[in-house]
Structure formats: C-alpha cells, structure tokens
Amino acid sequence: MDYTYKVLQSDLDLLAAALSEIPVAVAVKEYEDDILEDGDRIREYTPNSVRIGGLSYCRELYEFRAYPADIGQS
C-alpha cells in the first residue's frame, strides 16, 4: 500500500514533529524503500543528527518521514 508522506528536512519541520509527538519513519536516502525505523517519536535533534527512539541517525545519510496521523490507527 502506498502512502503520502512529508519529508522532514528543516529544523522547523523536525521541531514541529517533535512537539506534535507524531511517529516519524527513517529511511536510507539512497534507497527510498529501505525503512529502518517504522515510526517512533523524535526525542532530540541537532544540526547533524536526529534521535528517534533509542538511536541517532545522521541527517546527511537518512530521510525522516512524517505520515498522516490516521495511518496505523484502527
């Protein structure tokens, strides 16, 4: 199933997602369909990395995706 998502690139995008506590997926930039983290809250972000769950991801290597709020809810 295909879903529309917003790629979180700027500090403002990441801040809004962190404050909203929305689930954010992590994908490898070079491989669009290679999802590493399938939706957890942003715990912290810096100019170089984003901490989601218990792991930190380099902003240069990974893409952070916010999906619509109704996905995954029953």
C-alpha positions, 0 to 999 in steps of 0.5 A, spaced: 500 500 500 502 506 498 502 512 502 503 520 502 508 522 506 512 529 508 519 529 508 522 532 514 528 536 512 528 543 516 529 544 523 522 547 523 519 541 520 523 536 525 521 541 531 514 541 529 514 533 529 517 533 535 512 537 539 506 534 535 509 527 538 507 524 531 511 517 529 516 519 524 519 513 519 527 513 517 529 511 511 536 510 507 536 516 502 539 512 497 534 507 497 527 510 498 524 503 500 529 501 505 525 503 512 529 502 518 525 505 523 517 504 522 515 510 526 517 512 533 517 519 536 523 524 535 526 525 542 532 530 540 535 533 534 541 537 532 544 540 526 547 533 524 543 528 527 536 526 529 534 521 535 528 517 534 527 512 539 533 509 542 538 511 536 541 517 532 541 517 525 545 522 521 541 527 517 546 527 511 545 519 510 537 518 512 530 521 510 525 522 516 518 521 514 512 524 517 505 520 515 498 522 516 496 521 523 490 516 521 495 511 518 496 505 523 490 507 527 484 502 527 
